[in-house]
C-alpha cells in the first residue's frame, strides 16, 4: 500500500511539474524544435538505467491517469548533459533531481519559478519540504516529492581519543 501511495504522490507531483517545467522547456526550444510529440514530456533523472524500473512504473501510472506520455531518460552524467542541452536551447521538460545545484541552474536561467498554490495537493507537503525548493531570490523552483533521512554516525572511540564530546542537538 505504501508503494502505491508513493507512486500516486509522485505521479501527482509529476503532473504539476510537467505543467510548471513544460512551459520552461517550451520557451527554451524543446517543444518549438518540432522534433518531439507535443503530448509527450521528456523527463530526466539523475540516475542509472538500473533505477529505471521504478520510474517506469510511476510514469506508466502517470500516463494512465493523464494521457500524457513520458519519454524517460535516466542520465548518469546529468550536469554535463544538461549543460550540453542548455547550450542548444533544448532542455528536458521535467528534471527529477536533488537541490544541490538548484542555485546554479537558477542563475543560468535553466529554471522557471512556480507557485506552490498552483500544485494540486500542495497543502499536504510540509512547509519544511517546500523550503528546500526556494532559490536565492525567494521564489520556488521545484516540487518536493520525497524527503531523505539523514543519519550521522559518530565514532565515540575517536572522540574519546581526541578528548572531544559528541555534538548535541541545538
N, C-alpha and C positions, 0 to 999 in steps of 0.2 A: 504494500500500500504506500509506503514512504517513497519508493522509486516512482510510482505512478504520480504521486503528488508533486514530487520534484520535477518530473517531466512536464506536468501541466504548468507549473510555475515558470519553468524555463521557456516553454512554448509561448506563454503569455508575454514574458519579457522579450522574447524574440520578435513577437508581433509588434510590440511597441518599438523595439529597437529598429526593426525593419522600416517602420514609418519614420522614425527620427533620423536614422542614418541613411536610409534610402534617399531622402531628399538631399543629404550631404553629398552622396555619391553622384546623384544626377547632376548636380552643379559642377562636379569635378570631371565629368566626361564619361563615366561608366555607362550610363543609360543613353547618353547622347551619341555614343560611338556607333550605335545601331548594330553592334555585333552580337548583342545578347537579347534574349527574350525579356521584354519588359515585365512579364509576370513571374520572373524568377529573381530571387535575391542571391547574390554571391556572398557567402558567409565564410569568413576566415576565423580559424582558431590558432592560437599558439600551441601547437601540439604535433604529435607524430601520428602517422597513419594507424598505429595500434589503438589509439584512442577513438578512432572514427566510429566504431560500432556503437558506442554510447551516444555520440552525437547523431548518428544516422537514425536511431530510434526516436530521439527527440524531434529531429527535423521531419521525420515521417508523420509524427503526430501533429506537428505544426501544419504541414501541408494538408492533412486530412481535415483539420479544423478550419483553415483559412482558404484553402485552394491555391495558396502561393507556393510555388516550387522553390526548392533550395538547391543551389549549386555550392555544395560544401567543399571547402579546401582546408585540410589540416596543413599548416605551414610551419615547418621546423625553423627555418631562418626568417622568422616573422618580420623583424625590424628591417633587415636588408631587402626583403621582398616588398615590404610596404613602401620603403623609400624609392625603390625602383618603379613601383606603380604610381607613386605620387609624382615622380618626375615626368610621367607620361599623362598625368591628369586622368588616370583610370583606376580609381580606388575601389576596393570592395564595398558592397552596400552595408554590410554589418561586420564588425570585428568583435570577437569574444576574446577578451584579453584582460590581464590584470591592470592595475592602475599605475604601475611603476613608471611608465613613460608617458602618462597622460599629459603632463605639463609640456613635454617636448612636442607631442603630437598637436596639442592645442596651439602652441606658439608657432608651429609651422603651418597652421591653418588646415590641418587634416580633419578636424572635428568641428561639428556644429553643436551649439548648446541645445539642450532640450528642457522642457518644462515638466518636472515630475508630475504635476497635476494632470498632465495630458496622458499619463500612462495608466491604463486600467489596472486597478489593484495597487496603485502607488501607496495607498494608506496602510497596506499590510506589510510594507517594507519599513524597517526601523529608520528613525532619523540618523542613527549612527551609520547604518549602511549607506543611506543617501549621501551622507557627508563625505564618503570615500570617492564620490563622483564629482566633487566640486573642484573646479580649476582655480588658478590664482586670481582670476577676475570675479570669483564668487558665483559663477554660473555652473550648472550641471552639464557634464559631458558624457554621461553613460547611465545605464540602468543596472543597479546591482542585482545579481541573480544568485549569488552564493556568499557564504561567509566562511572563510577558512579558520580552523582552530590553530592557534599559535601555542607552542609549548617551548618553555625554556628549561633546559636541563643544566643543573649546576653540580659540578663535582666537588662535593664537600671536602674530600681529602685534599684537593688542590687549594681550596680556600684556607683550610686549616694550616697547610704547609706555608702559605703566604701570609698567614696572620690576618686574613680577611673574614668578613661575615657575609652571609648570603644577603642579597638585596631584599628589601621588604616592599610590600605593595604600598603605593602612595595613598 
